[in-house]
């Protein structure tokens, strides 16, 4: 009879996670590595880069490789979009943009950027956020990806409410709360702005409750237990809570109670590569 020891390598191989042996990516300066994913360090600010010039083409390249700065954007005449600074008509709420004149490749000149010290963009719809990430060479995270990136972010309940922006009159500049950082190095994943994900779910605003650490849970059908889409429109899953939410904000806060075209001053997003 063969000794049982010969089975050990087989068992170990079968138990190894799918990501075993994969190296963490070399992320751009604007992002942190979360396993094999690059997650933006900061909530997105969305910028309108003006009509194309040679200098602005270099700026767009810097946006797409994660090296653009707020100073470079401002020097190029780019303007930040969001509440009080409406998106151009070529970039409508349904995301069906038209390109800038004079370009050989399609682009509306609107980009999502991960920058420190900038009040992140709100008053944006899900289709606009989706496209702004894509035009910057990125995408929205899934709900599961967002949760992985948020691990270790201070939760307002129990104590530590001052760690993140959860009880103020508005969103703060990104990175302003030095303790509001996940174990991976992503800032402001609790409070500041709710963050849209690429995941959709049933929508029911009456299903709100709270769960882990009393964080918000507005998800699914009646009673928050899943079920029919009672409003007939899918909802996007958005995460983390906002500056208005107090102890209900946090890295486990989750909602799906708005439709993809809803926008207000409490909802933003971040991108991933």
ChimeraX attribute file (.defattr): number of C-alpha atoms within 10 A of each C-alpha:
attribute: neighborCount
match mode: 1-to-1
recipient: residues
	/A:1	3
	/A:2	6
	/A:3	6
	/A:4	7
	/A:5	8
	/A:6	9
	/A:7	10
	/A:8	10
	/A:9	10
	/A:10	10
	/A:11	10
	/A:12	9
	/A:13	10
	/A:14	10
	/A:15	9
	/A:16	10
	/A:17	8
	/A:18	8
	/A:19	10
	/A:20	8
	/A:21	8
	/A:22	9
	/A:23	9
	/A:24	14
	/A:25	14
	/A:26	12
	/A:27	18
	/A:28	16
	/A:29	14
	/A:30	21
	/A:31	23
	/A:32	22
	/A:33	21
	/A:34	21
	/A:35	16
	/A:36	14
	/A:37	18
	/A:38	21
	/A:39	29
	/A:40	29
	/A:41	28
	/A:42	28
	/A:43	31
	/A:44	27
	/A:45	25
	/A:46	26
	/A:47	22
	/A:48	19
	/A:49	21
	/A:50	15
	/A:51	15
	/A:52	15
	/A:53	11
	/A:54	7
	/A:55	9
	/A:56	19
	/A:57	13
	/A:58	13
	/A:59	20
	/A:60	21
	/A:61	14
	/A:62	15
	/A:63	21
	/A:64	20
	/A:65	16
	/A:66	20
	/A:67	17
	/A:68	20
	/A:69	17
	/A:70	18
	/A:71	9
	/A:72	14
	/A:73	19
	/A:74	13
	/A:75	9
	/A:76	15
	/A:77	13
	/A:78	21
	/A:79	15
	/A:80	26
	/A:81	22
	/A:82	20
	/A:83	14
	/A:84	10
	/A:85	11
	/A:86	13
	/A:87	20
	/A:88	14
	/A:89	10
	/A:90	15
	/A:91	21
	/A:92	16
	/A:93	20
	/A:94	13
	/A:95	17
	/A:96	12
	/A:97	19
	/A:98	14
	/A:99	15
	/A:100	17
	/A:101	11
	/A:102	10
	/A:103	11
	/A:104	8
	/A:105	8
	/A:106	13
	/A:107	14
	/A:108	24
	/A:109	23
	/A:110	29
	/A:111	26
	/A:112	32
	/A:113	30
	/A:114	27
	/A:115	25
	/A:116	20
	/A:117	13
	/A:118	19
	/A:119	20
	/A:120	28
	/A:121	27
	/A:122	26
	/A:123	18
	/A:124	26
	/A:125	22
	/A:126	24
	/A:127	17
	/A:128	24
	/A:129	28
	/A:130	22
	/A:131	23
	/A:132	27
	/A:133	24
	/A:134	18
	/A:135	20
	/A:136	21
	/A:137	18
	/A:138	22
	/A:139	21
	/A:140	25
	/A:141	24
	/A:142	17
	/A:143	18
	/A:144	12
	/A:145	17
	/A:146	25
	/A:147	16
	/A:148	16
	/A:149	28
	/A:150	26
	/A:151	17
	/A:152	16
	/A:153	25
	/A:154	24
	/A:155	28
	/A:156	26
	/A:157	16
	/A:158	10
	/A:159	10
	/A:160	13
	/A:161	18
	/A:162	15
	/A:163	20
	/A:164	30
	/A:165	28
	/A:166	27
	/A:167	19
	/A:168	14
	/A:169	9
	/A:170	16
	/A:171	23
	/A:172	20
	/A:173	17
	/A:174	22
	/A:175	21
	/A:176	17
	/A:177	16
	/A:178	11
	/A:179	15
	/A:180	24
	/A:181	24
	/A:182	20
	/A:183	15
	/A:184	19
	/A:185	21
	/A:186	25
	/A:187	25
	/A:188	35
	/A:189	37
	/A:190	33
	/A:191	34
	/A:192	31
	/A:193	33
	/A:194	30
	/A:195	29
	/A:196	30
	/A:197	25
	/A:198	20
	/A:199	15
	/A:200	17
	/A:201	21
	/A:202	24
	/A:203	30
	/A:204	29
	/A:205	19
	/A:206	15
	/A:207	19
	/A:208	20
	/A:209	14
	/A:210	16
	/A:211	13
	/A:212	13
	/A:213	17
	/A:214	18
	/A:215	25
	/A:216	24
	/A:217	22
	/A:218	25
	/A:219	28
	/A:220	27
	/A:221	23
	/A:222	17
	/A:223	14
	/A:224	18
	/A:225	10
	/A:226	15
	/A:227	15
	/A:228	13
	/A:229	16
	/A:230	15
	/A:231	15
	/A:232	11
	/A:233	15
	/A:234	19
	/A:235	25
	/A:236	25
	/A:237	27
	/A:238	28
	/A:239	31
	/A:240	30
	/A:241	31
	/A:242	30
	/A:243	23
	/A:244	19
	/A:245	24
	/A:246	20
	/A:247	22
	/A:248	28
	/A:249	35
	/A:250	32
	/A:251	29
	/A:252	24
	/A:253	29
	/A:254	26
	/A:255	26
	/A:256	27
	/A:257	26
	/A:258	20
	/A:259	21
	/A:260	21
	/A:261	15
	/A:262	14
	/A:263	18
	/A:264	12
	/A:265	18
	/A:266	21
	/A:267	25
	/A:268	29
	/A:269	29
	/A:270	30
	/A:271	31
	/A:272	22
	/A:273	20
